[in-house]
Each structure stands twice: as C-alpha cells, then as structure tokens.
Amino acid sequence: KNDNQLAMLFTLANLFRADQMIRQWERSH
C-alpha cells in the first residue's frame, strides 16, 4: 500500500508550511 508515500508527502507538506510560517514571522519582526 501507499502508506509510506503518504506519510512522506505529509511530512513534506508540514515542513513547507513551517518554512512559510517562519519566513512570515521573521519578516514581521
């Protein structure tokens, strides 16, 4: 099954969101 692939996509999505949030936070300070 594709559980492993799904978990990897989920992790990448979380990393991408975290990176975007950090950039916005650094820009606002």
mmCIF entry with sequence, helices, sheets and N, C-alpha, C, O atoms, coordinates in Angstrom:
data_MODEL
# 
_entry.id   MODEL 
# 
_entity.id                         1 
_entity.type                       polymer 
_entity.pdbx_number_of_molecules   1 
# 
_entity_poly.entity_id                      1 
_entity_poly.type                           'polypeptide(L)' 
_entity_poly.nstd_linkage                   no 
_entity_poly.nstd_monomer                   no 
_entity_poly.pdbx_seq_one_letter_code       KNDNQLAMLFTLANLFRADQMIRQWERSH 
_entity_poly.pdbx_seq_one_letter_code_can   KNDNQLAMLFTLANLFRADQMIRQWERSH 
_entity_poly.pdbx_strand_id                 A 
# 
loop_
_entity_poly_seq.entity_id 
_entity_poly_seq.num 
_entity_poly_seq.mon_id 
_entity_poly_seq.hetero 
1 1  LYS n 
1 2  ASN n 
1 3  ASP n 
1 4  ASN n 
1 5  GLN n 
1 6  LEU n 
1 7  ALA n 
1 8  MET n 
1 9  LEU n 
1 10 PHE n 
1 11 THR n 
1 12 LEU n 
1 13 ALA n 
1 14 ASN n 
1 15 LEU n 
1 16 PHE n 
1 17 ARG n 
1 18 ALA n 
1 19 ASP n 
1 20 GLN n 
1 21 MET n 
1 22 ILE n 
1 23 ARG n 
1 24 GLN n 
1 25 TRP n 
1 26 GLU n 
1 27 ARG n 
1 28 SER n 
1 29 HIS n 
# 
_struct_asym.id          A 
_struct_asym.entity_id   1 
# 
_struct_conf.conf_type_id            HELX_P 
_struct_conf.id                      HELX_P1 
_struct_conf.pdbx_PDB_helix_id       AA1 
_struct_conf.beg_label_comp_id       ASP 
_struct_conf.beg_label_asym_id       A 
_struct_conf.beg_label_seq_id        3 
_struct_conf.pdbx_beg_PDB_ins_code   ? 
_struct_conf.end_label_comp_id       SER 
_struct_conf.end_label_asym_id       A 
_struct_conf.end_label_seq_id        28 
_struct_conf.pdbx_end_PDB_ins_code   ? 
_struct_conf.beg_auth_comp_id        ASP 
_struct_conf.beg_auth_asym_id        A 
_struct_conf.beg_auth_seq_id         3 
_struct_conf.end_auth_comp_id        SER 
_struct_conf.end_auth_asym_id        A 
_struct_conf.end_auth_seq_id         28 
_struct_conf.pdbx_PDB_helix_class    1 
_struct_conf.details                 ? 
_struct_conf.pdbx_PDB_helix_length   26 
# 
_struct_conf_type.id          HELX_P 
_struct_conf_type.criteria    ? 
_struct_conf_type.reference   ? 
# 
loop_
_atom_site.group_PDB 
_atom_site.id 
_atom_site.type_symbol 
_atom_site.label_atom_id 
_atom_site.label_alt_id 
_atom_site.label_comp_id 
_atom_site.label_asym_id 
_atom_site.label_entity_id 
_atom_site.label_seq_id 
_atom_site.pdbx_PDB_ins_code 
_atom_site.Cartn_x 
_atom_site.Cartn_y 
_atom_site.Cartn_z 
_atom_site.occupancy 
_atom_site.B_iso_or_equiv 
_atom_site.pdbx_formal_charge 
_atom_site.auth_seq_id 
_atom_site.auth_comp_id 
_atom_site.auth_asym_id 
_atom_site.auth_atom_id 
_atom_site.pdbx_PDB_model_num 
ATOM 1   N N  . LYS A 1 1  ? 0.838  -1.211 0.000  1.00 0.00 ? 1  LYS A N  1 
ATOM 2   C CA . LYS A 1 1  ? 0.000  0.000  0.000  1.00 0.00 ? 1  LYS A CA 1 
ATOM 3   C C  . LYS A 1 1  ? 0.874  1.262  0.000  1.00 0.00 ? 1  LYS A C  1 
ATOM 4   O O  . LYS A 1 1  ? 2.095  1.187  0.133  1.00 0.00 ? 1  LYS A O  1 
ATOM 5   N N  . ASN A 1 2  ? 0.235  2.397  -0.149 1.00 0.00 ? 2  ASN A N  1 
ATOM 6   C CA . ASN A 1 2  ? 0.979  3.659  -0.281 1.00 0.00 ? 2  ASN A CA 1 
ATOM 7   C C  . ASN A 1 2  ? 1.089  4.424  1.035  1.00 0.00 ? 2  ASN A C  1 
ATOM 8   O O  . ASN A 1 2  ? 1.244  5.645  1.033  1.00 0.00 ? 2  ASN A O  1 
ATOM 9   N N  . ASP A 1 3  ? 1.010  3.716  2.152  1.00 0.00 ? 3  ASP A N  1 
ATOM 10  C CA . ASP A 1 3  ? 1.086  4.417  3.438  1.00 0.00 ? 3  ASP A CA 1 
ATOM 11  C C  . ASP A 1 3  ? 2.405  5.159  3.597  1.00 0.00 ? 3  ASP A C  1 
ATOM 12  O O  . ASP A 1 3  ? 2.435  6.288  4.086  1.00 0.00 ? 3  ASP A O  1 
ATOM 13  N N  . ASN A 1 4  ? 3.496  4.521  3.182  1.00 0.00 ? 4  ASN A N  1 
ATOM 14  C CA . ASN A 1 4  ? 4.806  5.141  3.349  1.00 0.00 ? 4  ASN A CA 1 
ATOM 15  C C  . ASN A 1 4  ? 4.906  6.407  2.502  1.00 0.00 ? 4  ASN A C  1 
ATOM 16  O O  . ASN A 1 4  ? 5.430  7.424  2.956  1.00 0.00 ? 4  ASN A O  1 
ATOM 17  N N  . GLN A 1 5  ? 4.404  6.342  1.276  1.00 0.00 ? 5  GLN A N  1 
ATOM 18  C CA . GLN A 1 5  ? 4.459  7.505  0.389  1.00 0.00 ? 5  GLN A CA 1 
ATOM 19  C C  . GLN A 1 5  ? 3.587  8.624  0.940  1.00 0.00 ? 5  GLN A C  1 
ATOM 20  O O  . GLN A 1 5  ? 3.959  9.796  0.883  1.00 0.00 ? 5  GLN A O  1 
ATOM 21  N N  . LEU A 1 6  ? 2.427  8.257  1.473  1.00 0.00 ? 6  LEU A N  1 
ATOM 22  C CA . LEU A 1 6  ? 1.523  9.257  2.031  1.00 0.00 ? 6  LEU A CA 1 
ATOM 23  C C  . LEU A 1 6  ? 2.167  9.947  3.229  1.00 0.00 ? 6  LEU A C  1 
ATOM 24  O O  . LEU A 1 6  ? 2.059  11.164 3.386  1.00 0.00 ? 6  LEU A O  1 
ATOM 25  N N  . ALA A 1 7  ? 2.833  9.167  4.068  1.00 0.00 ? 7  ALA A N  1 
ATOM 26  C CA . ALA A 1 7  ? 3.495  9.746  5.238  1.00 0.00 ? 7  ALA A CA 1 
ATOM 27  C C  . ALA A 1 7  ? 4.589  10.712 4.805  1.00 0.00 ? 7  ALA A C  1 
ATOM 28  O O  . ALA A 1 7  ? 4.781  11.758 5.426  1.00 0.00 ? 7  ALA A O  1 
ATOM 29  N N  . MET A 1 8  ? 5.308  10.363 3.739  1.00 0.00 ? 8  MET A N  1 
ATOM 30  C CA . MET A 1 8  ? 6.375  11.237 3.262  1.00 0.00 ? 8  MET A CA 1 
ATOM 31  C C  . MET A 1 8  ? 5.792  12.543 2.721  1.00 0.00 ? 8  MET A C  1 
ATOM 32  O O  . MET A 1 8  ? 6.332  13.619 2.977  1.00 0.00 ? 8  MET A O  1 
ATOM 33  N N  . LEU A 1 9  ? 4.697  12.448 1.978  1.00 0.00 ? 9  LEU A N  1 
ATOM 34  C CA . LEU A 1 9  ? 4.065  13.659 1.459  1.00 0.00 ? 9  LEU A CA 1 
ATOM 35  C C  . LEU A 1 9  ? 3.577  14.541 2.606  1.00 0.00 ? 9  LEU A C  1 
ATOM 36  O O  . LEU A 1 9  ? 3.708  15.764 2.560  1.00 0.00 ? 9  LEU A O  1 
ATOM 37  N N  . PHE A 1 10 ? 3.016  13.912 3.628  1.00 0.00 ? 10 PHE A N  1 
ATOM 38  C CA . PHE A 1 10 ? 2.513  14.665 4.772  1.00 0.00 ? 10 PHE A CA 1 
ATOM 39  C C  . PHE A 1 10 ? 3.650  15.397 5.470  1.00 0.00 ? 10 PHE A C  1 
ATOM 40  O O  . PHE A 1 10 ? 3.506  16.555 5.861  1.00 0.00 ? 10 PHE A O  1 
ATOM 41  N N  . THR A 1 11 ? 4.780  14.715 5.624  1.00 0.00 ? 11 THR A N  1 
ATOM 42  C CA . THR A 1 11 ? 5.943  15.332 6.265  1.00 0.00 ? 11 THR A CA 1 
ATOM 43  C C  . THR A 1 11 ? 6.452  16.510 5.447  1.00 0.00 ? 11 THR A C  1 
ATOM 44  O O  . THR A 1 11 ? 6.780  17.562 5.996  1.00 0.00 ? 11 THR A O  1 
ATOM 45  N N  . LEU A 1 12 ? 6.516  16.328 4.130  1.00 0.00 ? 12 LEU A N  1 
ATOM 46  C CA . LEU A 1 12 ? 6.993  17.417 3.273  1.00 0.00 ? 12 LEU A CA 1 
ATOM 47  C C  . LEU A 1 12 ? 6.049  18.610 3.350  1.00 0.00 ? 12 LEU A C  1 
ATOM 48  O O  . LEU A 1 12 ? 6.495  19.757 3.373  1.00 0.00 ? 12 LEU A O  1 
ATOM 49  N N  . ALA A 1 13 ? 4.751  18.343 3.389  1.00 0.00 ? 13 ALA A N  1 
ATOM 50  C CA . ALA A 1 13 ? 3.774  19.427 3.480  1.00 0.00 ? 13 ALA A CA 1 
ATOM 51  C C  . ALA A 1 13 ? 3.944  20.184 4.788  1.00 0.00 ? 13 ALA A C  1 
ATOM 52  O O  . ALA A 1 13 ? 3.859  21.412 4.812  1.00 0.00 ? 13 ALA A O  1 
ATOM 53  N N  . ASN A 1 14 ? 4.182  19.458 5.878  1.00 0.00 ? 14 ASN A N  1 
ATOM 54  C CA . ASN A 1 14 ? 4.383  20.114 7.172  1.00 0.00 ? 14 ASN A CA 1 
ATOM 55  C C  . ASN A 1 14 ? 5.646  20.958 7.176  1.00 0.00 ? 14 ASN A C  1 
ATOM 56  O O  . ASN A 1 14 ? 5.655  22.065 7.714  1.00 0.00 ? 14 ASN A O  1 
ATOM 57  N N  . LEU A 1 15 ? 6.713  20.440 6.578  1.00 0.00 ? 15 LEU A N  1 
ATOM 58  C CA . LEU A 1 15 ? 7.961  21.202 6.517  1.00 0.00 ? 15 LEU A CA 1 
ATOM 59  C C  . LEU A 1 15 ? 7.770  22.468 5.693  1.00 0.00 ? 15 LEU A C  1 
ATOM 60  O O  . LEU A 1 15 ? 8.280  23.530 6.050  1.00 0.00 ? 15 LEU A O  1 
ATOM 61  N N  . PHE A 1 16 ? 7.038  22.354 4.591  1.00 0.00 ? 16 PHE A N  1 
ATOM 62  C CA . PHE A 1 16 ? 6.815  23.512 3.739  1.00 0.00 ? 16 PHE A CA 1 
ATOM 63  C C  . PHE A 1 16 ? 6.017  24.573 4.487  1.00 0.00 ? 16 PHE A C  1 
ATOM 64  O O  . PHE A 1 16 ? 6.341  25.759 4.423  1.00 0.00 ? 16 PHE A O  1 
ATOM 65  N N  . ARG A 1 17 ? 4.966  24.146 5.201  1.00 0.00 ? 17 ARG A N  1 
ATOM 66  C CA . ARG A 1 17 ? 4.159  25.099 5.956  1.00 0.00 ? 17 ARG A CA 1 
ATOM 67  C C  . ARG A 1 17 ? 4.982  25.762 7.046  1.00 0.00 ? 17 ARG A C  1 
ATOM 68  O O  . ARG A 1 17 ? 4.872  26.968 7.267  1.00 0.00 ? 17 ARG A O  1 
ATOM 69  N N  . ALA A 1 18 ? 5.806  24.977 7.726  1.00 0.00 ? 18 ALA A N  1 
ATOM 70  C CA . ALA A 1 18 ? 6.635  25.532 8.797  1.00 0.00 ? 18 ALA A CA 1 
ATOM 71  C C  . ALA A 1 18 ? 7.598  26.565 8.232  1.00 0.00 ? 18 ALA A C  1 
ATOM 72  O O  . ALA A 1 18 ? 7.815  27.612 8.841  1.00 0.00 ? 18 ALA A O  1 
ATOM 73  N N  . ASP A 1 19 ? 8.177  26.276 7.068  1.00 0.00 ? 19 ASP A N  1 
ATOM 74  C CA . ASP A 1 19 ? 9.122  27.205 6.453  1.00 0.00 ? 19 ASP A CA 1 
ATOM 75  C C  . ASP A 1 19 ? 8.424  28.507 6.092  1.00 0.00 ? 19 ASP A C  1 
ATOM 76  O O  . ASP A 1 19 ? 8.972  29.587 6.312  1.00 0.00 ? 19 ASP A O  1 
ATOM 77  N N  . GLN A 1 20 ? 7.216  28.413 5.537  1.00 0.00 ? 20 GLN A N  1 
ATOM 78  C CA . GLN A 1 20 ? 6.479  29.615 5.166  1.00 0.00 ? 20 GLN A CA 1 
ATOM 79  C C  . GLN A 1 20 ? 6.137  30.439 6.405  1.00 0.00 ? 20 GLN A C  1 
ATOM 80  O O  . GLN A 1 20 ? 6.247  31.665 6.387  1.00 0.00 ? 20 GLN A O  1 
ATOM 81  N N  . MET A 1 21 ? 5.724  29.769 7.480  1.00 0.00 ? 21 MET A N  1 
ATOM 82  C CA . MET A 1 21 ? 5.369  30.479 8.703  1.00 0.00 ? 21 MET A CA 1 
ATOM 83  C C  . MET A 1 21 ? 6.579  31.179 9.295  1.00 0.00 ? 21 MET A C  1 
ATOM 84  O O  . MET A 1 21 ? 6.481  32.314 9.760  1.00 0.00 ? 21 MET A O  1 
ATOM 85  N N  . ILE A 1 22 ? 7.724  30.497 9.277  1.00 0.00 ? 22 ILE A N  1 
ATOM 86  C CA . ILE A 1 22 ? 8.950  31.093 9.824  1.00 0.00 ? 22 ILE A CA 1 
ATOM 87  C C  . ILE A 1 22 ? 9.348  32.326 9.015  1.00 0.00 ? 22 ILE A C  1 
ATOM 88  O O  . ILE A 1 22 ? 9.741  33.345 9.582  1.00 0.00 ? 22 ILE A O  1 
ATOM 89  N N  . ARG A 1 23 ? 9.245  32.230 7.695  1.00 0.00 ? 23 ARG A N  1 
ATOM 90  C CA . ARG A 1 23 ? 9.620  33.383 6.863  1.00 0.00 ? 23 ARG A CA 1 
ATOM 91  C C  . ARG A 1 23 ? 8.702  34.562 7.129  1.00 0.00 ? 23 ARG A C  1 
ATOM 92  O O  . ARG A 1 23 ? 9.168  35.698 7.210  1.00 0.00 ? 23 ARG A O  1 
ATOM 93  N N  . GLN A 1 24 ? 7.402  34.312 7.268  1.00 0.00 ? 24 GLN A N  1 
ATOM 94  C CA . GLN A 1 24 ? 6.476  35.404 7.541  1.00 0.00 ? 24 GLN A CA 1 
ATOM 95  C C  . GLN A 1 24 ? 6.757  36.003 8.915  1.00 0.00 ? 24 GLN A C  1 
ATOM 96  O O  . GLN A 1 24 ? 6.691  37.220 9.090  1.00 0.00 ? 24 GLN A O  1 
ATOM 97  N N  . TRP A 1 25 ? 7.075  35.133 9.908  1.00 0.00 ? 25 TRP A N  1 
ATOM 98  C CA . TRP A 1 25 ? 7.335  35.615 11.255 1.00 0.00 ? 25 TRP A CA 1 
ATOM 99  C C  . TRP A 1 25 ? 8.593  36.468 11.287 1.00 0.00 ? 25 TRP A C  1 
ATOM 100 O O  . TRP A 1 25 ? 8.619  37.520 11.926 1.00 0.00 ? 25 TRP A O  1 
ATOM 101 N N  . GLU A 1 26 ? 9.644  36.013 10.593 1.00 0.00 ? 26 GLU A N  1 
ATOM 102 C CA . GLU A 1 26 ? 10.883 36.794 10.570 1.00 0.00 ? 26 GLU A CA 1 
ATOM 103 C C  . GLU A 1 26 ? 10.666 38.127 9.861  1.00 0.00 ? 26 GLU A C  1 
ATOM 104 O O  . GLU A 1 26 ? 11.250 39.139 10.248 1.00 0.00 ? 26 GLU A O  1 
ATOM 105 N N  . ARG A 1 27 ? 9.830  38.130 8.828  1.00 0.00 ? 27 ARG A N  1 
ATOM 106 C CA . ARG A 1 27 ? 9.594  39.358 8.076  1.00 0.00 ? 27 ARG A CA 1 
ATOM 107 C C  . ARG A 1 27 ? 8.810  40.362 8.914  1.00 0.00 ? 27 ARG A C  1 
ATOM 108 O O  . ARG A 1 27 ? 8.998  41.569 8.764  1.00 0.00 ? 27 ARG A O  1 
ATOM 109 N N  . SER A 1 28 ? 7.936  39.880 9.793  1.00 0.00 ? 28 SER A N  1 
ATOM 110 C CA . SER A 1 28 ? 7.085  40.787 10.560 1.00 0.00 ? 28 SER A CA 1 
ATOM 111 C C  . SER A 1 28 ? 7.802  41.346 11.778 1.00 0.00 ? 28 SER A C  1 
ATOM 112 O O  . SER A 1 28 ? 7.280  42.245 12.436 1.00 0.00 ? 28 SER A O  1 
ATOM 113 N N  . HIS A 1 29 ? 8.997  40.830 12.096 1.00 0.00 ? 29 HIS A N  1 
ATOM 114 C CA . HIS A 1 29 ? 9.720  41.333 13.276 1.00 0.00 ? 29 HIS A CA 1 
ATOM 115 C C  . HIS A 1 29 ? 10.919 42.147 12.860 1.00 0.00 ? 29 HIS A C  1 
ATOM 116 O O  . HIS A 1 29 ? 11.649 42.652 13.712 1.00 0.00 ? 29 HIS A O  1 
# 
